[in-house]
């Protein structure tokens, strides 16, 4: 890759490493995410960094960026999260060789109590288990086969991702359950695992005395800041701060958010950090430093899995960040042009759009009105169901129906494939014993057979080329005679036909101008097609309601959104079906 392509990106940047290893081979799935990079790869990376950037201590970069961003151009700072012992054993000698500074963010209890990090405990238990499968019963009803390496990676990835979304207390219970089920515990073998072992205080002192190493706070127990209460977060901060002060006589004023992705920090956590006297905090959002300065949410480029030199170059240059942005843009364009996305694309898209999706329900726009009238019609169909009804919300999003379900006296299970949607749902109803949320897919629902009396699937099936597999799963989890309420975009709707036949073929420029934000529809259905698919999968349609009258069409609904909403409200009750954009089916399971 030409050096000019790298050097043109002169914005300051902060790198995030986790560890380095002298080992070339690992047993099973250990280090499959490559957070410990090979020592020779690290050496080559540091050679490049020293040649092309001004490597400075993290606090110096933060100061320059805060007071003189122009002076910070070309600067780079290097950080390590979590405090693994291989930082001292493998990485530090290389940093000394090149005389390069770096910062270590310590989860203090990892060092003090030598309690393995929960992600490592999970990986170790699954990797070394001699069982063919294990089950999770306390935190759902799931079975994970773990015979092959691929199955073990899948089990670890799914559970780890889910564990990061739930409250910290439940996460601890989940990890302990997996350890018990697998029958293997890293705590008993930590001294024999060089890349799971924490630093010792004496090793940290030795690195600090060199003048190259500074420290930051990473909480006490590596708890994700938004998965605990503000009081618990404050306690984590001060416990870690005081422990480091006591052991090393250092007052840490820099903080790194554990996990550090959007949703793992907030204005509230920033306020706690500010009150606690921290100067800056760092995320794991993969961005260069640019734009508006927020010292309590500074991004870092994660260097995990960059042993390949080309991948390292596109990461450190910022090209990887640019390509990710382009991917997100093109994904949005595919949605707005009506393409049917692959399921993984849909999950990733809604994962990123979770907050905006929730706001759409209250927006004074045609889209917001469509969401609200759809919700109103669904609850009209649910009217009269007895209190205590067990209801499953398939594709629940950020729990936009849950409050109304609870007001009706129902017990609610919500499922969505986008983890960020589930995180928002759990945060909204934390501690409510009548709500249960889980990450899962509609084609493989994580629930036992005949568990529910009602299932609702709103705004879901337009994203599946073949909804039959989803209907089969809903049939399985519904009790005999159970009710299904499901929504569809209406194929023969005049507003949709206008979009489909006139607006979309008009060309890319029109789409970009009028549809900068993607629409929430992909494929459309006729009433006859839906009735047929339901019948093939064991359901009988009993009632069909059309909703969302639309008399002002694209682009005029975007030019005059309030007028469009007003016209929809006025005509909703009497407009014929072909002026409405969607329909809702109430069906009964055979």
N, C-alpha and C positions, 0 to 999 in steps of 0.2 A: 504494500500500500504506500503510495507516495507520501513523503513526509509533509508536503504542502497541505495535503488533505487533513492532516492532523493539526498542524501548526496554525491553521486559520481559525481554529476554535480556541481563542485565547481566554475565554471566561475561566475564572478560578473554579476549582473542583476539589471535592473531598472523596477519597477512596475508602472503601470499607472492606477489610479482610476479616476472616474469622480465625484462620490458623494456617500453618504450613507443616508439611510432613516429609520425612525422609523415606517413607515407605512407597514402594511402587505397586504393591499388590495388597488387596484387602479381602477379608473373608466375607462372602455373601454380599449383603447390601451396605456394609459399613462404608461410610463416606460416598454413597452413591450420588449425593447432591454436590459433591466436590467442594465442600466449604473449606477443607484443608488442602491447599494447592501444593504440588510438588516443589521441593526446595529449589531445584534448578529452574523451574518456571518462575518462581519468585525472584531469583537472582537476575534472570533476563529482564523481567519487568522493571526491577529497580534500576538496572542499567539504562533502560529506555527512559524511565521517569527522570533520572538525574540528568540525562542529556537534553531533554526537551522542556523541562519545567523548572521553576524555582520551588524547591521542596522546603517548606517552612513548618514550624510547629503549628498545631491546630489553632491554638489561642492567637497566634500572630495573624493567621489568615482571617480569623473571625474579626479581629480588631481592624485590619485593613479593609475588609469588606463592609464593616459597619460605618467607618468614618471616611474612607476614600476608596470607593470601588475601582476607580481607575488604577490606583496603586496595586490593587489585588490581581490585576490581569496577569496571567501566566503563572500564578501561584497554584500550588497543589499541597494538600495535607493528607497524611495517611493515618488511618485508624484501624484498630482491631477491636472487635466486640467479643465479650464473653470470658476472656481471661484463660484460655487453654494453655497448658504447660508447654505445648510445642512452640508457643511464641518465644519462650526463653530458650528452648532447646534447639530449635531449627531457624526461626526467623531472626532473632536478635543478632546472632553472629553475622548474618548477611547485612543487616542494617548497620552494624558497627563497621563492617568492611567498607561500606560506601558512605559512612558518616551521615546517615539520614535519620531525622527525627520521626517519631510516631507516637500516637496516643492509644492507650488501652482503656476501654470502658469495662469496668469490673462489676459483675453482679456479686456483691460482697459475700453473701452466704455460700456461694460456690467456692470461694477461696477459704473462708473461715471454717465452714462446716464440712467441706469436701462432699457436698451433696450433688450428685450428677445433675446436669441440666435435664429437664423433663423430655426435651426432644431427643436427647441421646439415650435416655432410659427407654423411650418408646422404640427407637431404632434397634437398640441392642436386644430388647426382649423379643421382638418379632424376628430379628436376624438369627438368634441362637436357639429359638424354640424348637423342640423336637416334635411338636404336634403338627398334624396335617391341617388343622384349622383351629380357630378360637372364636368365641362368641362374646358379644357385649350385651349384657342383659339390663344392668342398672341404668345405663344411659341410652336406652333404645333397645331394639331387638335386631342385632346384626350378626352375620356370620362372615368370617374372612378366611378363605383357604390360603395357606401359606406353605405350599409344597415347593413351588418353583421360586426362583429369584424374582421373576416378574410379579408373581402374586404377592410376595413379601413387600416389594416396592409399592405396589398398589395399596396394600393394607396400610403401610406406614404413611404414605402420602395422604390418603383419605382421612385417616384418624388425626394426623397432625394438623391438616388444614381445618378440620372441624373443631379440634381442641383450641385453636387460636381464636375461635369465634364465640366461645361460650364463657360464662363467668369463671373467674380463676378457681373458685372452690370446686365447681363442677369439673373443671379441667383436671384438677388434682385427682378427683375421684375416678375420672375416666382413665387416666394414665395408670393409677394403681390397679384398676380392674384389668387393664390389658396385661400388666406385669403378672398379676395373679393367674390370668388365663393362660399366658404363654409359659409360665413356670420358670422364668429366667429373670434374674435381677442384677442390673449393672452395679448396684451398690456393693454387692459381695465381691465383685471382680475388678473394681475400679483401678486398683494399683497395677493390674496386668494389661490395661488398655491405654497405651501411650497417647492416643489422640482424643480420648474422652477425659483425661486427667486435668484438674485445674492447676494453675500456678500456685506456688507457695509464697508466703509473705517475704521470706528471705530472697527469693528469686526476683521478686518485684523490687525490693530495696536495691539489689545489685544493678538492675537495669536503670533505676532512677538515678543512682549515683553517677552513671555514665553521662548524664546530662542530655541524653537523646530521647528519653522516655518520659511522658507525662501521663497522668491518669484522669479518668472521667468516671462519673456515676452511671450505673446501668441497673438501678434498683438493687434491693437486697436479694430477692428470690427470682429475678428475671420475670416478674409479673408484667403482663401487658397493661398499660396504664388505664385504658378505658374498660378493662374487664374487672376492675376493682373500684371501690368507692373512692371519692376524693380524699376522705380521711385515711383510708388504707394506703392510697398512693403517697400521701404525705408521710405516713409512717415508714413506708418502704424507702423513700428518699432519705429521711433523716437517720434511719437505722444504718443504711449503707454509708452515708456521709460520716456519721460518727464512728463507725467501725474503721473506715479508712483513715480517719483522723487519729484514732487511737493507735492503730497498728503502724502507721507510716508518717504521722505528723504532717499530713497533707490535707488542705482544704479544697475539695473538688468543687469547681464552679461550672463544669461542663457536664452535660447529660446526654445520653443516647437512649431513645425510646426502644425498649425490647420489641422485636418484630418490626416496628417502625413504618408500617404501611398506612395509607389513608384509612381512618377508622380506629387506628391504634393510638391516636393522640387527638386532642381537641382544644378549643379555647379554654375549657375548664382545666385541663391538665397543664396548659401553658401558664394559666394564672397561678396554679399551685407551685410550679417551678419558679415563677417570678417572685412569689412570696417567700420561697425558700432560699432565695439569693443566688440562683443560677444565672449565668451570663448568656448561655446559649444552649440549644438542644438540637439534636440531630436525628433525622428520620432515615429510612432506607428507600425513600423515593429516588429513583434513578434519574437525577437531573444535574445539570451544571448550575452553578450559582449565577442567577440572572434575574432581572426584573425587580419586583418589589422585595424589599429586605424584611424578612421575618426571622429574627435571630433565634426564636424558639421553635423553628421548624425548618432547619437547614437541610437540604438534600445531600445524599451521598451516592456515589456509584458503587454498587456491590460487585466485588471482584471474584465471588464464588464461581467456580467452573470456568475460569479463564486460563487454564493451563495451555490451551491452544493459542499461539501467538496472534493469529489473525483475529480471534474473538477478543483477546485482550486489547488489540489496537482499536477495534471498532467500539469497544466499551469505553476506554479511557478518552478517546477522541470526542465522544459525544455523538458519534454517528449512530450508535445503537439506540440512543435516546431519540434521535431524529427519526430513525426507521420505525420505532415503536409508535411515535406520534402519527406517522404516515399510515401505519397499519390501523390505528384507531380511526383516523379520518376515513380511510377507504372502507372500513367496516361500517361506519355510519352511513356512507354513501350507498353501500349495498342494501342496508335496511331501507333507506329512503327511496330507493329505486324499485322496491318490491321484491327483490331476490329472496329466496328461501335460504337461510343460512344453515351451515352445519351446526349440530347441537353444541359443540364446544365453543364455536363463535358466539352463539346466543348466550351461553353461560358467561363468557368473558365480557361480552357487551353489557349485559345487565348488571354484572358485578361492578363495572365501572360507573354505570348510570344509576346506581341504587338511590343516592340522595336526590338526584334530579327527578327520578321516577316518582318518589314519594311527594315531592313538591308539585308535580303535575296535577295531582288530584285536587289541589286547592287553587290552581291557576285560573284566572279569568280569561281563558282561551277556549276555542272550540274543542281542543283535545281534552282540557280539563273538564269541560261540560260533559263530553262523551264518557269520561271515566265516572263522573258522579251520577249521571242518569243510569249508567249500566249498574252501578252499585245499588241505586234505589230500586230498580226493577228486580234485581236478584233478591233483595230482602222482601219485596212484595210476594215473591214466589215462596219464600221461606216462612211467611207469616202463618202462625197457628201451630208450628211444631212445638212439642212439649219441652219444658226446661230439662236440662240434663242431656239433651241430644248430643251425641258424639259426632262432630262434624270435621271433615278433612278439607282443608283449603289447599288444593294442588296448584303450585305456582303462586304461592301466597305473596311474593314480593316482600316489601317492608311492612307487612301486616296491616294493610289499609282497610281490611274488613273486620279485623279481630275485635276491635272495641264494640262494634255493633253485634257481632256474634255473642260476646260476653253479656251485653245488655239484654239479649234474648234469653240468657240463661244457659247457653250451650257450653259444652266443653270442646276446646278448639285444638286441633293439630294443624300446624302449618308446615309446608314443605316447599322448598325452592332449590333450584340447582345453583343459584348464585350465592356464594357464602356471604357476601357483603349485605345482600338483602336479609338473610337470616340473622346476621349480627344486629342490624337495625331493629328487626322484629323482637329479638331477645332483649335488647336494651329498653325497648318501649314497654315491655310487659315482664320485666325481671321480677321474680318472686311471686308471680301470680300462679297459683296451683292449677288453674283451669286452662292454662296455655302450655303448649308443647311445640317446639320448633326444631326442625331438622333439615340438614342439607341432603338432597337426594335428587333423583331423576324420575320423571313421570313414567318412564318405561320400565322402571325397576323400583317401585315404591318401598321404602324401608319400614313397612308395617306388616303385621300379621294378617292373615286372611279373615274376612268377615268382621273386621274390627269396628267399622263405622256405619252409622245409619244414614248419613248424608255426606256427599262429596260435592264441592264447588270447584270448577275450573274456569277461571275468568281470564280472558286475554292470553290463553296458552296455546291452543291448538293451531293457530295460524303460523306457528314457528316449527311445525313438524310436517315433513313431506307426507308421511303416512301416520295419521293419528291412531290407527288401529291398535298398535302396541300399547299406547297409553290407555285406551279404553279397556283393553284386556286387564291391565293392572288395576284400574279403578274398579272393574267388575270383581276382581279377586278380593279387594279389601272392603267392599261394601257387603253388608248383610243382605240376605234375600229380601226383596221388597224395598231395599234402600233407594234413596232418591239421589239422582245426579242432576246438577244444574251446571250448564256449560254454555259458554258464549262463543260466537263466531262473527267475523266480518262478513257482510252480506254481498255475495257476488253480483247480484242483479240490482244493487243500489245505484241509482243514477249518479250521485256524487262520486262513488267509487268508479263507475264506468267512465266518467269524465276524466278522473285522474289516470285511469288505466289506458284509455284510448287516445287522450289528447295531451295531457300534461306530461306524462312520462316519456312518450315518444318525441316530445318537442326538443329534446336534446339535453346534454349535460349542463350547459350553461344555465338553462332555466331551472333545472333541479338544484344546482348549487345556489342560485339566487333566492329561490323561494323555499327551499327545504334545507337550510343550514343545519337544523336539528332533525334527526331521523324520526320518521313516523313510526308508530308502534303497531304496524301491521305488515304482513308479508304475503301470505296467500289468502284467498277468499273462498267462501263456500256458498253453495246453493242450499236451500231448505231440503230439497229432495236428496241431495248427496249426504247430508248430515243424518237424515232419518234412516237412510240405507246403511251407513256405517255403524250407527247405533244398534240397529237391528242385528247386523252381522256379529256384533260383540256382546249380545245378551241384554240389550236395553230396548224399551219401548218408549218412544216419545209421546208424552201426554199433553204438553202445552208448549207453544212457541210464541214468543213476544218479540216484536221488532222495536228497536230503540235508537235514539240519537237522530232526530230529524235534522236535515241539513239542506237549507235553501240557498245559502251563500257558499259558493264553491271556490276551490283554488283557482287563482291566487287571491280572490277577494276576501276569503275568510281570514287570510293572514294580514291583508291590508286593513280590514275593519273587524278585528276579533270580537269586540264588545257587541257590535251589531249582529255578527254571526251568532253569538251566544243568545242574544235576545230573541232573534228569529227562531232559533231552535226551541227555546222555552215556550214561546207562543204557539208553535205548531206541533209540539211533541205529542199532544193527545189526539189530534185529528189527522195528521199527515199520513198519506198512504205508505205502505211498506217500501215502495221503490224510492222514496225520498229519505229512507233511514239507512244508516251505515252498518248496523249490526243487528243480530238477533240472538235470543237466549232460549235455550231448550230445557224444559224440565222433563226428565226421563226416569223411568223406574227399572230397577234391576230385576230380571226374571227370577 
